[in-house]
Amino acid sequence: MRDKEVDFVAKKGERLIYLQCTYVLVDEQTIRREYAPLEAIPDNYEKMVISLDDVSFPSNNGIRHIQAWKLLDVI
């Protein structure tokens, strides 16, 4: 997708998840950088940003934020 990339695409059966991983979402620029590739994907499969932030951020345009240690509970 031009100058954007998604870190992982996970597939199990019919379920497909796009995963973007980052250390922490420290500022607005980092948040935009991490969410932008997922926002550019035109399909409706699940999209998640995974980080080590102490706080959980609300969904952003249907993209969920997941704390890394909670990932297995979600997928």
HELIX and SHEET records of a PDB file:
HELIX    1   1 GLU A   28  GLU A   39  1                                  12    
HELIX    2   2 ALA A   68  LYS A   70  5                                   3    
HELIX    3   3 LEU A   71  VAL A   74  1                                   4    
SHEET    1   A 4 PHE A   8  LYS A  12  0                                        
SHEET    2   A 4 ARG A  15  CYS A  21 -1                                        
SHEET    3   A 4 GLU A  46  SER A  51  1                                        
SHEET    4   A 4 ARG A  64  GLN A  67  1                                        
END                                                                             
